[in-house]
Amino acid sequence: MSVDLESIISGFDYVSAAPIGKNQAYLNKKTGKIVWHTDMGDNFEELPDDLDDEKYIEIPHKSELGGCPRIETVARGSHFESDFSFI
């Protein structure tokens, strides 16, 4: 899978721009596409039915990063895996 780092950063910024749980972004591990969702207004697209499938990784909120296993999941499941010990 090839993932654009700017897309991940944009997803992280989007999630972190609101209180925890209000904005969500999910990375599709197969396509590299980010799925966006908010609880605070209109959504441009519906969440996929298979969102709970292992092919998606939820991008964490900045407040969730301290010891967060999800950041490890994102790092291990992307092109950052070779730099995982640094992350």
Buried (B, 14 or more C-beta within 10 A) or exposed (E): EEBEEEBBEBBBEBBBEBEEEBBBBBBBBEEBEBBBBBEEEEEEEEEEEEBEEEBBBBBBBEEBEEEEEBBEBBBEBBEBEEEEEEE
